[in-house]
Amino acid sequence: MPYNYVDSFQTVLQQKYALELTSSALTTQNALWMGAKTIKLPRLDVAGYKDHSRTGGWNRQAIANDYELKVLEHDRDVEFYVDAMDVDETNQTVGAANVTNVFETEQAIPELDKYRYSKLHAEFTAHGGTADTTALTAANVLIVYDNLMEKMDEAGVPESGRVLYVTPSVKKLLKNAEEVQRFISVQTNNGTIDRAVRKLDDVTLVSVPSDRMKTVYDFTDGAVPGVGAKQINMILVHPSAVLAPVKHSAIYLWEPGSHTGGDGYLYQNRRYTDLFVIARKVAGVQINKQA
């Protein structure tokens, strides 16, 4: 029987994902499951007040209750075979921990970001959202950002907790935006100048490599930009508008003799996850992308 190395690597993996996964703030920790792959979202509609009559009685209104169902589709796995002598001759450098570290860093983490951002765009569009396609410059980047914020404000999206995902080039524009006034002192902090932009109007700013923020990807073999992929420049989102659960995660290592695939180690890694925008909270997502 193989050993599930997720249990052994749990702490390390969590730290790695917290550090390197840019979309970690969107991860849903608790979801209401209905069966193996369906999330059940309760929805409640209630009517409003009516004028009270001082002659007695109450205005009884109706309550409607239904559910929005979301079905997970992103089920991914990979398998590597390492000959027993390769493991011995490389002094365990291709052991489970090292394979996991390299695979998660170079493949799994970037792919999860790519899937989430592209799925955010797809769900946003499917629910009637229209992305802004203004070409961003230092002169207009804050204006575009303010317009996205205004749309959220008008829709009653909570101000606290919003996250702005931007490409490095957009982050540079924000640092050099014409409307921003700065005062930089080199007399404090031992002369260190910190020009980092971490928040904008109390919105947490997260820089994402541009190759992880395309509108569509081809997941046939890994994750590469799909046909007609456009660059996403900014995603303003409130995490409450998004569901991004990880249903299942497993890492197995079969030792020689415990499988029939040859005289070597068999490494297997699987993740079952998805991302959804809640239909009634689509205003909690705002996007600027390439025209």
Buried (B, 14 or more C-beta within 10 A) or exposed (E): EBBBBBEBBEEEBEEBBEEBBBBBBBBBEEBEEBEEBBBEBEEEEEEEEEEEEEEEEEEEEEEEEEEBEBEBEBEBEBEBBBBBEEBEEEEEEBBBBEBBBEBBEEBBBBBBBBBBBBBBBBBBBEBEBEBBEBEBEBEBBBBBBEBBBEBBEEBEBEEEBBBBBBBEEBBBBBBEBEEEEEEEEEEEEEEEEEEEBEEBEEBEBBBBEBBBBBBBBEBEEBBBBBEEBBBBBBBBBBBEBBBBBBBBBBBBBBBBEEBEEEEBBBBBBBBBBBBBBBBEBBBBBBBBBBE
